[in-house]
Every structure is written in structure tokens, then in C-alpha cells.
Amino acid sequence: MAKEAKKEAEKIDAAAAAKPKEAKKEKKSQKEKPKSKKKHAKVQVWKLYDVKDGKAVRKREKCPRCGPGVFLAAFKKRKYCGKCGWALWQHG
Ligand SMILES: [Zn+2]
């Protein structure tokens, strides 16, 4: 009886081995991504300053969280700090 059980087990193994292998899927290599031709331009901070009477005048508002040196991006309805994410909505 034990022999038969063993034979049965072998059959199952054989069936598992005979399983058709899944068709090989061609993997698209991730290296083929087109690189953007734009190079990262440095932030032109000097554009945000004006010189009046020998003093530097900031054209943009500074970030209340980051302090002076970090300016807020001004949108139509919103001011946003790109460094810390601080935002101010202007309603109306
Ligand atoms: Zn900030």
C-alpha cells in the first residue's frame, strides 16, 4: 500500500513538472526612457531683488516659515513657498 502512495506522489510531481512554462514575456527595459533635453536651470534669485538707494529691495514676499531668503511664488489667488510648502490663499 505504501508503494502505491509513493507512486501517486510521483505522478503529481511529474504533472507539476510537465506544466507548460509561461510564454516568455519580453520585458521592456526601463533604461529606454527618453531623457528630457531640458537641463535644470539654476534659480535666478538675483531677479527677485531690486536695488534702490544702494539697498536691496526684495520684489517677492518672504516665507514666514523659512524666513528671509526664501521667497513665495505668487499666483493669482495663492502664494506658495516651494521650500516648505507654506501656502496662503487669497479669497475674493
Ligand atoms: Zn517656506
PDB file of the backbone (N, CA, C, O) and the ligand in Angstrom, with CONECT records:
HET     ZN  A 101       1
ATOM      1  N   MET A   1       0.829  -1.218   0.000  1.00  0.00           N
ATOM      2  CA  MET A   1       0.000   0.000   0.000  1.00  0.00           C
ATOM      3  C   MET A   1       0.862   1.266   0.000  1.00  0.00           C
ATOM      4  O   MET A   1       0.550   2.253  -0.666  1.00  0.00           O
ATOM      5  N   ALA A   2       1.942   1.208   0.757  1.00  0.00           N
ATOM      6  CA  ALA A   2       2.810   2.376   0.839  1.00  0.00           C
ATOM      7  C   ALA A   2       3.420   2.687  -0.516  1.00  0.00           C
ATOM      8  O   ALA A   2       3.609   3.848  -0.878  1.00  0.00           O
ATOM      9  N   LYS A   3       3.729   1.620  -1.267  1.00  0.00           N
ATOM     10  CA  LYS A   3       4.324   1.827  -2.587  1.00  0.00           C
ATOM     11  C   LYS A   3       3.400   2.610  -3.497  1.00  0.00           C
ATOM     12  O   LYS A   3       3.820   3.514  -4.220  1.00  0.00           O
ATOM     13  N   GLU A   4       2.125   2.237  -3.441  1.00  0.00           N
ATOM     14  CA  GLU A   4       1.149   2.914  -4.308  1.00  0.00           C
ATOM     15  C   GLU A   4       1.078   4.403  -3.988  1.00  0.00           C
ATOM     16  O   GLU A   4       0.994   5.257  -4.871  1.00  0.00           O
ATOM     17  N   ALA A   5       1.115   4.673  -2.697  1.00  0.00           N
ATOM     18  CA  ALA A   5       1.046   6.073  -2.291  1.00  0.00           C
ATOM     19  C   ALA A   5       2.228   6.857  -2.850  1.00  0.00           C
ATOM     20  O   ALA A   5       2.118   8.010  -3.265  1.00  0.00           O
ATOM     21  N   LYS A   6       3.375   6.157  -2.836  1.00  0.00           N
ATOM     22  CA  LYS A   6       4.567   6.821  -3.344  1.00  0.00           C
ATOM     23  C   LYS A   6       4.430   7.092  -4.840  1.00  0.00           C
ATOM     24  O   LYS A   6       4.779   8.162  -5.339  1.00  0.00           O
ATOM     25  N   LYS A   7       3.908   6.083  -5.533  1.00  0.00           N
ATOM     26  CA  LYS A   7       3.720   6.229  -6.977  1.00  0.00           C
ATOM     27  C   LYS A   7       2.815   7.412  -7.277  1.00  0.00           C
ATOM     28  O   LYS A   7       3.058   8.196  -8.194  1.00  0.00           O
ATOM     29  N   GLU A   8       1.755   7.515  -6.465  1.00  0.00           N
ATOM     30  CA  GLU A   8       0.793   8.598  -6.660  1.00  0.00           C
ATOM     31  C   GLU A   8       1.483   9.958  -6.510  1.00  0.00           C
ATOM     32  O   GLU A   8       1.252  10.898  -7.270  1.00  0.00           O
ATOM     33  N   ALA A   9       2.340  10.008  -5.491  1.00  0.00           N
ATOM     34  CA  ALA A   9       3.048  11.259  -5.248  1.00  0.00           C
ATOM     35  C   ALA A   9       3.959  11.606  -6.416  1.00  0.00           C
ATOM     36  O   ALA A   9       4.091  12.767  -6.804  1.00  0.00           O
ATOM     37  N   GLU A  10       4.588  10.564  -6.967  1.00  0.00           N
ATOM     38  CA  GLU A  10       5.472  10.800  -8.117  1.00  0.00           C
ATOM     39  C   GLU A  10       4.693  11.335  -9.301  1.00  0.00           C
ATOM     40  O   GLU A  10       5.151  12.212 -10.034  1.00  0.00           O
ATOM     41  N   LYS A  11       3.476  10.768  -9.470  1.00  0.00           N
ATOM     42  CA  LYS A  11       2.620  11.232 -10.579  1.00  0.00           C
ATOM     43  C   LYS A  11       2.352  12.727 -10.455  1.00  0.00           C
ATOM     44  O   LYS A  11       2.425  13.478 -11.427  1.00  0.00           O
ATOM     45  N   ILE A  12       2.039  13.130  -9.230  1.00  0.00           N
ATOM     46  CA  ILE A  12       1.720  14.540  -9.015  1.00  0.00           C
ATOM     47  C   ILE A  12       2.939  15.411  -9.323  1.00  0.00           C
ATOM     48  O   ILE A  12       2.833  16.473  -9.937  1.00  0.00           O
ATOM     49  N   ASP A  13       4.094  14.926  -8.877  1.00  0.00           N
ATOM     50  CA  ASP A  13       5.319  15.675  -9.154  1.00  0.00           C
ATOM     51  C   ASP A  13       5.540  15.819 -10.650  1.00  0.00           C
ATOM     52  O   ASP A  13       5.910  16.885 -11.143  1.00  0.00           O
ATOM     53  N   ALA A  14       5.304  14.714 -11.365  1.00  0.00           N
ATOM     54  CA  ALA A  14       5.520  14.724 -12.803  1.00  0.00           C
ATOM     55  C   ALA A  14       4.572  15.702 -13.473  1.00  0.00           C
ATOM     56  O   ALA A  14       4.942  16.406 -14.412  1.00  0.00           O
ATOM     57  N   ALA A  15       3.345  15.735 -12.977  1.00  0.00           N
ATOM     58  CA  ALA A  15       2.367  16.640 -13.563  1.00  0.00           C
ATOM     59  C   ALA A  15       2.780  18.087 -13.347  1.00  0.00           C
ATOM     60  O   ALA A  15       2.616  18.941 -14.218  1.00  0.00           O
ATOM     61  N   ALA A  16       3.312  18.335 -12.173  1.00  0.00           N
ATOM     62  CA  ALA A  16       3.722  19.702 -11.869  1.00  0.00           C
ATOM     63  C   ALA A  16       4.904  20.119 -12.749  1.00  0.00           C
ATOM     64  O   ALA A  16       5.023  21.267 -13.179  1.00  0.00           O
ATOM     65  N   ALA A  17       5.785  19.116 -13.000  1.00  0.00           N
ATOM     66  CA  ALA A  17       6.966  19.429 -13.799  1.00  0.00           C
ATOM     67  C   ALA A  17       6.600  19.609 -15.256  1.00  0.00           C
ATOM     68  O   ALA A  17       7.259  20.350 -15.986  1.00  0.00           O
ATOM     69  N   ALA A  18       5.540  18.924 -15.679  1.00  0.00           N
ATOM     70  CA  ALA A  18       5.174  18.969 -17.087  1.00  0.00           C
ATOM     71  C   ALA A  18       4.367  20.214 -17.436  1.00  0.00           C
ATOM     72  O   ALA A  18       4.020  20.442 -18.595  1.00  0.00           O
ATOM     73  N   LYS A  19       4.082  20.995 -16.437  1.00  0.00           N
ATOM     74  CA  LYS A  19       3.298  22.217 -16.714  1.00  0.00           C
ATOM     75  C   LYS A  19       4.002  23.075 -17.742  1.00  0.00           C
ATOM     76  O   LYS A  19       5.189  23.379 -17.620  1.00  0.00           O
ATOM     77  N   PRO A  20       3.262  23.452 -18.735  1.00  0.00           N
ATOM     78  CA  PRO A  20       3.903  24.312 -19.745  1.00  0.00           C
ATOM     79  C   PRO A  20       4.373  25.631 -19.134  1.00  0.00           C
ATOM     80  O   PRO A  20       3.646  26.321 -18.419  1.00  0.00           O
ATOM     81  N   LYS A  21       5.590  25.930 -19.446  1.00  0.00           N
ATOM     82  CA  LYS A  21       6.122  27.172 -18.889  1.00  0.00           C
ATOM     83  C   LYS A  21       5.443  28.369 -19.556  1.00  0.00           C
ATOM     84  O   LYS A  21       5.132  28.357 -20.747  1.00  0.00           O
ATOM     85  N   GLU A  22       5.238  29.357 -18.772  1.00  0.00           N
ATOM     86  CA  GLU A  22       4.582  30.544 -19.324  1.00  0.00           C
ATOM     87  C   GLU A  22       5.437  31.164 -20.419  1.00  0.00           C
ATOM     88  O   GLU A  22       6.659  31.270 -20.316  1.00  0.00           O
ATOM     89  N   ALA A  23       4.757  31.555 -21.436  1.00  0.00           N
ATOM     90  CA  ALA A  23       5.477  32.162 -22.549  1.00  0.00           C
ATOM     91  C   ALA A  23       6.275  33.357 -22.035  1.00  0.00           C
ATOM     92  O   ALA A  23       5.802  34.192 -21.264  1.00  0.00           O
ATOM     93  N   LYS A  24       7.482  33.380 -22.501  1.00  0.00           N
ATOM     94  CA  LYS A  24       8.347  34.475 -22.026  1.00  0.00           C
ATOM     95  C   LYS A  24       7.824  35.807 -22.520  1.00  0.00           C
ATOM     96  O   LYS A  24       7.661  36.043 -23.717  1.00  0.00           O
ATOM     97  N   LYS A  25       7.572  36.655 -21.563  1.00  0.00           N
ATOM     98  CA  LYS A  25       7.127  37.994 -21.944  1.00  0.00           C
ATOM     99  C   LYS A  25       8.346  38.890 -22.097  1.00  0.00           C
ATOM    100  O   LYS A  25       9.216  38.960 -21.228  1.00  0.00           O
ATOM    101  N   GLU A  26       8.372  39.544 -23.191  1.00  0.00           N
ATOM    102  CA  GLU A  26       9.513  40.440 -23.402  1.00  0.00           C
ATOM    103  C   GLU A  26       9.375  41.647 -22.494  1.00  0.00           C
ATOM    104  O   GLU A  26       8.422  42.422 -22.573  1.00  0.00           O
ATOM    105  N   LYS A  27      10.342  41.766 -21.653  1.00  0.00           N
ATOM    106  CA  LYS A  27      10.303  42.899 -20.726  1.00  0.00           C
ATOM    107  C   LYS A  27      10.878  44.131 -21.395  1.00  0.00           C
ATOM    108  O   LYS A  27      11.966  44.119 -21.972  1.00  0.00           O
ATOM    109  N   LYS A  28      10.112  45.175 -21.294  1.00  0.00           N
ATOM    110  CA  LYS A  28      10.642  46.430 -21.841  1.00  0.00           C
ATOM    111  C   LYS A  28      11.664  46.973 -20.849  1.00  0.00           C
ATOM    112  O   LYS A  28      11.367  47.192 -19.675  1.00  0.00           O
ATOM    113  N   SER A  29      12.809  47.170 -21.330  1.00  0.00           N
ATOM    114  CA  SER A  29      13.843  47.658 -20.425  1.00  0.00           C
ATOM    115  C   SER A  29      13.525  49.072 -19.984  1.00  0.00           C
ATOM    116  O   SER A  29      13.093  49.915 -20.770  1.00  0.00           O
ATOM    117  N   GLN A  30      13.751  49.301 -18.713  1.00  0.00           N
ATOM    118  CA  GLN A  30      13.411  50.623 -18.184  1.00  0.00           C
ATOM    119  C   GLN A  30      14.451  51.669 -18.535  1.00  0.00           C
ATOM    120  O   GLN A  30      14.299  52.856 -18.246  1.00  0.00           O
ATOM    121  N   LYS A  31      15.506  51.192 -19.163  1.00  0.00           N
ATOM    122  CA  LYS A  31      16.567  52.149 -19.487  1.00  0.00           C
ATOM    123  C   LYS A  31      16.245  52.933 -20.749  1.00  0.00           C
ATOM    124  O   LYS A  31      16.932  53.893 -21.098  1.00  0.00           O
ATOM    125  N   GLU A  32      15.184  52.505 -21.426  1.00  0.00           N
ATOM    126  CA  GLU A  32      14.890  53.135 -22.713  1.00  0.00           C
ATOM    127  C   GLU A  32      14.074  54.411 -22.591  1.00  0.00           C
ATOM    128  O   GLU A  32      13.611  54.961 -23.590  1.00  0.00           O
ATOM    129  N   LYS A  33      13.902  54.876 -21.362  1.00  0.00           N
ATOM    130  CA  LYS A  33      13.130  56.113 -21.184  1.00  0.00           C
ATOM    131  C   LYS A  33      13.818  57.273 -21.883  1.00  0.00           C
ATOM    132  O   LYS A  33      15.026  57.469 -21.748  1.00  0.00           O
ATOM    133  N   PRO A  34      13.046  58.027 -22.620  1.00  0.00           N
ATOM    134  CA  PRO A  34      13.661  59.191 -23.271  1.00  0.00           C
ATOM    135  C   PRO A  34      14.045  60.246 -22.250  1.00  0.00           C
ATOM    136  O   PRO A  34      13.241  60.660 -21.414  1.00  0.00           O
ATOM    137  N   LYS A  35      15.266  60.656 -22.341  1.00  0.00           N
ATOM    138  CA  LYS A  35      15.712  61.656 -21.377  1.00  0.00           C
ATOM    139  C   LYS A  35      15.245  63.033 -21.828  1.00  0.00           C
ATOM    140  O   LYS A  35      15.264  63.370 -23.012  1.00  0.00           O
ATOM    141  N   SER A  36      14.835  63.800 -20.860  1.00  0.00           N
ATOM    142  CA  SER A  36      14.417  65.154 -21.197  1.00  0.00           C
ATOM    143  C   SER A  36      15.641  65.969 -21.558  1.00  0.00           C
ATOM    144  O   SER A  36      16.695  65.876 -20.928  1.00  0.00           O
ATOM    145  N   LYS A  37      15.466  66.764 -22.588  1.00  0.00           N
ATOM    146  CA  LYS A  37      16.619  67.511 -23.078  1.00  0.00           C
ATOM    147  C   LYS A  37      16.851  68.782 -22.273  1.00  0.00           C
ATOM    148  O   LYS A  37      17.889  69.436 -22.378  1.00  0.00           O
ATOM    149  N   LYS A  38      15.841  69.110 -21.461  1.00  0.00           N
ATOM    150  CA  LYS A  38      15.973  70.343 -20.677  1.00  0.00           C
ATOM    151  C   LYS A  38      16.913  70.103 -19.508  1.00  0.00           C
ATOM    152  O   LYS A  38      16.740  69.158 -18.737  1.00  0.00           O
ATOM    153  N   LYS A  39      17.878  70.942 -19.391  1.00  0.00           N
ATOM    154  CA  LYS A  39      18.740  70.855 -18.233  1.00  0.00           C
ATOM    155  C   LYS A  39      18.170  71.745 -17.144  1.00  0.00           C
ATOM    156  O   LYS A  39      17.568  72.786 -17.407  1.00  0.00           O
ATOM    157  N   HIS A  40      18.377  71.307 -15.931  1.00  0.00           N
ATOM    158  CA  HIS A  40      17.850  72.087 -14.819  1.00  0.00           C
ATOM    159  C   HIS A  40      18.586  73.414 -14.717  1.00  0.00           C
ATOM    160  O   HIS A  40      19.806  73.467 -14.567  1.00  0.00           O
ATOM    161  N   ALA A  41      17.809  74.474 -14.803  1.00  0.00           N
ATOM    162  CA  ALA A  41      18.417  75.799 -14.703  1.00  0.00           C
ATOM    163  C   ALA A  41      18.458  76.241 -13.257  1.00  0.00           C
ATOM    164  O   ALA A  41      17.538  75.978 -12.482  1.00  0.00           O
ATOM    165  N   LYS A  42      19.517  76.902 -12.914  1.00  0.00           N
ATOM    166  CA  LYS A  42      19.621  77.391 -11.551  1.00  0.00           C
ATOM    167  C   LYS A  42      18.595  78.487 -11.314  1.00  0.00           C
ATOM    168  O   LYS A  42      18.251  79.250 -12.217  1.00  0.00           O
ATOM    169  N   VAL A  43      18.126  78.544 -10.099  1.00  0.00           N
ATOM    170  CA  VAL A  43      17.148  79.565  -9.765  1.00  0.00           C
ATOM    171  C   VAL A  43      17.828  80.923  -9.792  1.00  0.00           C
ATOM    172  O   VAL A  43      18.857  81.140  -9.151  1.00  0.00           O
ATOM    173  N   GLN A  44      17.241  81.811 -10.533  1.00  0.00           N
ATOM    174  CA  GLN A  44      17.865  83.124 -10.666  1.00  0.00           C
ATOM    175  C   GLN A  44      17.343  84.051  -9.582  1.00  0.00           C
ATOM    176  O   GLN A  44      16.417  84.834  -9.788  1.00  0.00           O
ATOM    177  N   VAL A  45      17.958  83.936  -8.444  1.00  0.00           N
ATOM    178  CA  VAL A  45      17.483  84.680  -7.282  1.00  0.00           C
ATOM    179  C   VAL A  45      17.690  86.180  -7.474  1.00  0.00           C
ATOM    180  O   VAL A  45      16.928  87.003  -6.966  1.00  0.00           O
ATOM    181  N   TRP A  46      18.727  86.507  -8.211  1.00  0.00           N
ATOM    182  CA  TRP A  46      19.029  87.934  -8.374  1.00  0.00           C
ATOM    183  C   TRP A  46      17.881  88.663  -9.058  1.00  0.00           C
ATOM    184  O   TRP A  46      17.752  89.881  -8.935  1.00  0.00           O
ATOM    185  N   LYS A  47      17.065  87.931  -9.764  1.00  0.00           N
ATOM    186  CA  LYS A  47      15.932  88.560 -10.431  1.00  0.00           C
ATOM    187  C   LYS A  47      14.911  89.069  -9.422  1.00  0.00           C
ATOM    188  O   LYS A  47      14.106  89.950  -9.724  1.00  0.00           O
ATOM    189  N   LEU A  48      14.957  88.507  -8.230  1.00  0.00           N
ATOM    190  CA  LEU A  48      13.946  88.843  -7.235  1.00  0.00           C
ATOM    191  C   LEU A  48      14.343  90.059  -6.402  1.00  0.00           C
ATOM    192  O   LEU A  48      13.604  90.490  -5.518  1.00  0.00           O
ATOM    193  N   TYR A  49      15.498  90.591  -6.694  1.00  0.00           N
ATOM    194  CA  TYR A  49      15.955  91.756  -5.928  1.00  0.00           C
ATOM    195  C   TYR A  49      16.022  92.987  -6.831  1.00  0.00           C
ATOM    196  O   TYR A  49      16.270  92.895  -8.033  1.00  0.00           O
ATOM    197  N   ASP A  50      15.798  94.101  -6.224  1.00  0.00           N
ATOM    198  CA  ASP A  50      15.963  95.384  -6.895  1.00  0.00           C
ATOM    199  C   ASP A  50      16.857  96.245  -6.021  1.00  0.00           C
ATOM    200  O   ASP A  50      16.832  96.151  -4.794  1.00  0.00           O
ATOM    201  N   VAL A  51      17.627  97.064  -6.659  1.00  0.00           N
ATOM    202  CA  VAL A  51      18.480  97.943  -5.859  1.00  0.00           C
ATOM    203  C   VAL A  51      17.882  99.354  -5.863  1.00  0.00           C
ATOM    204  O   VAL A  51      17.710  99.973  -6.913  1.00  0.00           O
ATOM    205  N   LYS A  52      17.578  99.832  -4.678  1.00  0.00           N
ATOM    206  CA  LYS A  52      17.053 101.184  -4.556  1.00  0.00           C
ATOM    207  C   LYS A  52      17.853 101.925  -3.498  1.00  0.00           C
ATOM    208  O   LYS A  52      17.917 101.503  -2.343  1.00  0.00           O
ATOM    209  N   ASP A  53      18.462 103.033  -3.902  1.00  0.00           N
ATOM    210  CA  ASP A  53      19.280 103.840  -2.998  1.00  0.00           C
ATOM    211  C   ASP A  53      20.364 102.992  -2.319  1.00  0.00           C
ATOM    212  O   ASP A  53      20.648 103.157  -1.133  1.00  0.00           O
ATOM    213  N   GLY A  54      20.947 102.103  -3.079  1.00  0.00           N
ATOM    214  CA  GLY A  54      22.044 101.298  -2.539  1.00  0.00           C
ATOM    215  C   GLY A  54      21.578 100.161  -1.658  1.00  0.00           C
ATOM    216  O   GLY A  54      22.394  99.461  -1.058  1.00  0.00           O
ATOM    217  N   LYS A  55      20.294  99.972  -1.574  1.00  0.00           N
ATOM    218  CA  LYS A  55      19.800  98.882  -0.737  1.00  0.00           C
ATOM    219  C   LYS A  55      19.070  97.866  -1.612  1.00  0.00           C
ATOM    220  O   LYS A  55      18.434  98.212  -2.607  1.00  0.00           O
ATOM    221  N   ALA A  56      19.182  96.634  -1.217  1.00  0.00           N
ATOM    222  CA  ALA A  56      18.491  95.584  -1.959  1.00  0.00           C
ATOM    223  C   ALA A  56      17.031  95.519  -1.513  1.00  0.00           C
ATOM    224  O   ALA A  56      16.726  95.366  -0.330  1.00  0.00           O
ATOM    225  N   VAL A  57      16.173  95.638  -2.464  1.00  0.00           N
ATOM    226  CA  VAL A  57      14.746  95.566  -2.143  1.00  0.00           C
ATOM    227  C   VAL A  57      14.195  94.281  -2.719  1.00  0.00           C
ATOM    228  O   VAL A  57      14.361  93.991  -3.904  1.00  0.00           O
ATOM    229  N   ARG A  58      13.549  93.528  -1.882  1.00  0.00           N
ATOM    230  CA  ARG A  58      13.004  92.251  -2.332  1.00  0.00           C
ATOM    231  C   ARG A  58      11.686  92.471  -3.067  1.00  0.00           C
ATOM    232  O   ARG A  58      10.800  93.182  -2.593  1.00  0.00           O
ATOM    233  N   LYS A  59      11.582  91.857  -4.212  1.00  0.00           N
ATOM    234  CA  LYS A  59      10.369  92.026  -5.001  1.00  0.00           C
ATOM    235  C   LYS A  59       9.280  91.074  -4.540  1.00  0.00           C
ATOM    236  O   LYS A  59       8.092  91.364  -4.683  1.00  0.00           O
ATOM    237  N   ARG A  60       9.676  89.962  -3.999  1.00  0.00           N
ATOM    238  CA  ARG A  60       8.696  88.962  -3.573  1.00  0.00           C
ATOM    239  C   ARG A  60       8.572  88.963  -2.060  1.00  0.00           C
ATOM    240  O   ARG A  60       9.445  89.443  -1.337  1.00  0.00           O
ATOM    241  N   GLU A  61       7.485  88.420  -1.620  1.00  0.00           N
ATOM    242  CA  GLU A  61       7.311  88.268  -0.175  1.00  0.00           C
ATOM    243  C   GLU A  61       8.162  87.109   0.311  1.00  0.00           C
ATOM    244  O   GLU A  61       8.360  86.119  -0.392  1.00  0.00           O
ATOM    245  N   LYS A  62       8.654  87.255   1.519  1.00  0.00           N
ATOM    246  CA  LYS A  62       9.460  86.163   2.054  1.00  0.00           C
ATOM    247  C   LYS A  62       8.549  85.159   2.764  1.00  0.00           C
ATOM    248  O   LYS A  62       7.417  85.460   3.144  1.00  0.00           O
ATOM    249  N   CYS A  63       9.080  83.990   2.917  1.00  0.00           N
ATOM    250  CA  CYS A  63       8.290  82.941   3.556  1.00  0.00           C
ATOM    251  C   CYS A  63       8.277  83.136   5.066  1.00  0.00           C
ATOM    252  O   CYS A  63       9.337  83.281   5.676  1.00  0.00           O
ATOM    253  N   PRO A  64       7.110  83.144   5.673  1.00  0.00           N
ATOM    254  CA  PRO A  64       7.028  83.320   7.128  1.00  0.00           C
ATOM    255  C   PRO A  64       7.623  82.144   7.891  1.00  0.00           C
ATOM    256  O   PRO A  64       8.017  82.290   9.048  1.00  0.00           O
ATOM    257  N   ARG A  65       7.688  81.010   7.266  1.00  0.00           N
ATOM    258  CA  ARG A  65       8.230  79.837   7.942  1.00  0.00           C
ATOM    259  C   ARG A  65       9.735  79.741   7.751  1.00  0.00           C
ATOM    260  O   ARG A  65      10.475  79.472   8.697  1.00  0.00           O
ATOM    261  N   CYS A  66      10.181  79.964   6.514  1.00  0.00           N
ATOM    262  CA  CYS A  66      11.601  79.781   6.225  1.00  0.00           C
ATOM    263  C   CYS A  66      12.398  81.033   6.556  1.00  0.00           C
ATOM    264  O   CYS A  66      13.609  80.969   6.768  1.00  0.00           O
ATOM    265  N   GLY A  67      11.715  82.167   6.599  1.00  0.00           N
ATOM    266  CA  GLY A  67      12.420  83.395   6.902  1.00  0.00           C
ATOM    267  C   GLY A  67      12.943  84.069   5.650  1.00  0.00           C
ATOM    268  O   GLY A  67      12.669  83.629   4.533  1.00  0.00           O
ATOM    269  N   PRO A  68      13.699  85.142   5.844  1.00  0.00           N
ATOM    270  CA  PRO A  68      14.218  85.873   4.694  1.00  0.00           C
ATOM    271  C   PRO A  68      15.161  85.001   3.880  1.00  0.00           C
ATOM    272  O   PRO A  68      15.889  84.167   4.417  1.00  0.00           O
ATOM    273  N   GLY A  69      15.128  85.215   2.585  1.00  0.00           N
ATOM    274  CA  GLY A  69      15.983  84.414   1.714  1.00  0.00           C
ATOM    275  C   GLY A  69      15.177  83.412   0.925  1.00  0.00           C
ATOM    276  O   GLY A  69      15.602  82.949  -0.134  1.00  0.00           O
ATOM    277  N   VAL A  70      14.010  83.078   1.446  1.00  0.00           N
ATOM    278  CA  VAL A  70      13.120  82.168   0.721  1.00  0.00           C
ATOM    279  C   VAL A  70      11.890  82.956   0.313  1.00  0.00           C
ATOM    280  O   VAL A  70      11.188  83.514   1.156  1.00  0.00           O
ATOM    281  N   PHE A  71      11.642  82.996  -0.949  1.00  0.00           N
ATOM    282  CA  PHE A  71      10.547  83.802  -1.451  1.00  0.00           C
ATOM    283  C   PHE A  71       9.336  82.951  -1.758  1.00  0.00           C
ATOM    284  O   PHE A  71       9.413  81.735  -1.932  1.00  0.00           O
ATOM    285  N   LEU A  72       8.215  83.645  -1.815  1.00  0.00           N
ATOM    286  CA  LEU A  72       6.976  82.940  -2.120  1.00  0.00           C
ATOM    287  C   LEU A  72       6.670  83.085  -3.609  1.00  0.00           C
ATOM    288  O   LEU A  72       6.846  84.153  -4.196  1.00  0.00           O
ATOM    289  N   ALA A  73       6.223  82.019  -4.187  1.00  0.00           N
ATOM    290  CA  ALA A  73       5.754  82.084  -5.557  1.00  0.00           C
ATOM    291  C   ALA A  73       4.367  82.698  -5.536  1.00  0.00           C
ATOM    292  O   ALA A  73       3.485  82.226  -4.819  1.00  0.00           O
ATOM    293  N   ALA A  74       4.175  83.743  -6.315  1.00  0.00           N
ATOM    294  CA  ALA A  74       2.895  84.446  -6.289  1.00  0.00           C
ATOM    295  C   ALA A  74       2.042  84.015  -7.469  1.00  0.00           C
ATOM    296  O   ALA A  74       2.428  84.179  -8.626  1.00  0.00           O
ATOM    297  N   PHE A  75       0.896  83.471  -7.166  1.00  0.00           N
ATOM    298  CA  PHE A  75      -0.061  83.124  -8.197  1.00  0.00           C
ATOM    299  C   PHE A  75      -1.235  84.093  -8.119  1.00  0.00           C
ATOM    300  O   PHE A  75      -1.239  85.015  -7.303  1.00  0.00           O
ATOM    301  N   LYS A  76      -2.206  83.881  -8.953  1.00  0.00           N
ATOM    302  CA  LYS A  76      -3.338  84.805  -8.970  1.00  0.00           C
ATOM    303  C   LYS A  76      -4.075  84.796  -7.635  1.00  0.00           C
ATOM    304  O   LYS A  76      -4.440  85.844  -7.104  1.00  0.00           O
ATOM    305  N   LYS A  77      -4.283  83.618  -7.116  1.00  0.00           N
ATOM    306  CA  LYS A  77      -5.080  83.521  -5.900  1.00  0.00           C
ATOM    307  C   LYS A  77      -4.307  82.922  -4.737  1.00  0.00           C
ATOM    308  O   LYS A  77      -4.888  82.611  -3.697  1.00  0.00           O
ATOM    309  N   ARG A  78      -3.025  82.763  -4.904  1.00  0.00           N
ATOM    310  CA  ARG A  78      -2.324  81.946  -3.927  1.00  0.00           C
ATOM    311  C   ARG A  78      -0.854  82.334  -3.875  1.00  0.00           C
ATOM    312  O   ARG A  78      -0.247  82.692  -4.885  1.00  0.00           O
ATOM    313  N   LYS A  79      -0.314  82.255  -2.701  1.00  0.00           N
ATOM    314  CA  LYS A  79       1.133  82.403  -2.551  1.00  0.00           C
ATOM    315  C   LYS A  79       1.658  81.097  -1.978  1.00  0.00           C
ATOM    316  O   LYS A  79       1.041  80.484  -1.108  1.00  0.00           O
ATOM    317  N   TYR A  80       2.791  80.697  -2.478  1.00  0.00           N
ATOM    318  CA  TYR A  80       3.261  79.366  -2.118  1.00  0.00           C
ATOM    319  C   TYR A  80       4.764  79.358  -1.920  1.00  0.00           C
ATOM    320  O   TYR A  80       5.517  79.941  -2.700  1.00  0.00           O
ATOM    321  N   CYS A  81       5.183  78.686  -0.864  1.00  0.00           N
ATOM    322  CA  CYS A  81       6.614  78.515  -0.640  1.00  0.00           C
ATOM    323  C   CYS A  81       7.040  77.162  -1.183  1.00  0.00           C
ATOM    324  O   CYS A  81       6.536  76.117  -0.770  1.00  0.00           O
ATOM    325  N   GLY A  82       7.964  77.205  -2.102  1.00  0.00           N
ATOM    326  CA  GLY A  82       8.409  75.960  -2.717  1.00  0.00           C
ATOM    327  C   GLY A  82       9.321  75.163  -1.810  1.00  0.00           C
ATOM    328  O   GLY A  82       9.597  73.994  -2.079  1.00  0.00           O
ATOM    329  N   LYS A  83       9.788  75.772  -0.748  1.00  0.00           N
ATOM    330  CA  LYS A  83      10.739  75.076   0.119  1.00  0.00           C
ATOM    331  C   LYS A  83      10.016  74.270   1.191  1.00  0.00           C
ATOM    332  O   LYS A  83      10.311  73.093   1.400  1.00  0.00           O
ATOM    333  N   CYS A  84       9.066  74.914   1.868  1.00  0.00           N
ATOM    334  CA  CYS A  84       8.415  74.216   2.970  1.00  0.00           C
ATOM    335  C   CYS A  84       6.966  73.876   2.661  1.00  0.00           C
ATOM    336  O   CYS A  84       6.329  73.116   3.390  1.00  0.00           O
ATOM    337  N   GLY A  85       6.446  74.446   1.570  1.00  0.00           N
ATOM    338  CA  GLY A  85       5.077  74.102   1.204  1.00  0.00           C
ATOM    339  C   GLY A  85       4.037  75.017   1.813  1.00  0.00           C
ATOM    340  O   GLY A  85       2.836  74.779   1.677  1.00  0.00           O
ATOM    341  N   TRP A  86       4.484  76.042   2.470  1.00  0.00           N
ATOM    342  CA  TRP A  86       3.559  77.006   3.075  1.00  0.00           C
ATOM    343  C   TRP A  86       2.767  77.704   1.978  1.00  0.00           C
ATOM    344  O   TRP A  86       3.326  78.110   0.959  1.00  0.00           O
ATOM    345  N   ALA A  87       1.490  77.836   2.189  1.00  0.00           N
ATOM    346  CA  ALA A  87       0.651  78.451   1.165  1.00  0.00           C
ATOM    347  C   ALA A  87      -0.337  79.399   1.806  1.00  0.00           C
ATOM    348  O   ALA A  87      -0.821  79.181   2.917  1.00  0.00           O
ATOM    349  N   LEU A  88      -0.615  80.442   1.082  1.00  0.00           N
ATOM    350  CA  LEU A  88      -1.598  81.417   1.549  1.00  0.00           C
ATOM    351  C   LEU A  88      -2.600  81.654   0.431  1.00  0.00           C
ATOM    352  O   LEU A  88      -2.245  82.037  -0.684  1.00  0.00           O
ATOM    353  N   TRP A  89      -3.842  81.417   0.758  1.00  0.00           N
ATOM    354  CA  TRP A  89      -4.903  81.617  -0.226  1.00  0.00           C
ATOM    355  C   TRP A  89      -5.481  83.007  -0.060  1.00  0.00           C
ATOM    356  O   TRP A  89      -5.760  83.460   1.050  1.00  0.00           O
ATOM    357  N   GLN A  90      -5.647  83.655  -1.159  1.00  0.00           N
ATOM    358  CA  GLN A  90      -6.263  84.982  -1.126  1.00  0.00           C
ATOM    359  C   GLN A  90      -7.655  84.881  -1.722  1.00  0.00           C
ATOM    360  O   GLN A  90      -7.824  84.708  -2.929  1.00  0.00           O
ATOM    361  N   HIS A  91      -8.629  84.992  -0.866  1.00  0.00           N
ATOM    362  CA  HIS A  91     -10.006  84.830  -1.329  1.00  0.00           C
ATOM    363  C   HIS A  91     -10.534  86.140  -1.886  1.00  0.00           C
ATOM    364  O   HIS A  91     -10.151  87.231  -1.465  1.00  0.00           O
ATOM    365  N   GLY A  92     -11.412  85.988  -2.831  1.00  0.00           N
ATOM    366  CA  GLY A  92     -12.057  87.169  -3.383  1.00  0.00           C
ATOM    367  C   GLY A  92     -11.439  87.663  -4.646  1.00  0.00           C
ATOM    368  O   GLY A  92     -11.898  88.657  -5.210  1.00  0.00           O
TER     369      GLY A  92
HETATM  370 ZN    ZN A 101       8.908  78.225   3.359  1.00  0.00          ZN2+
END
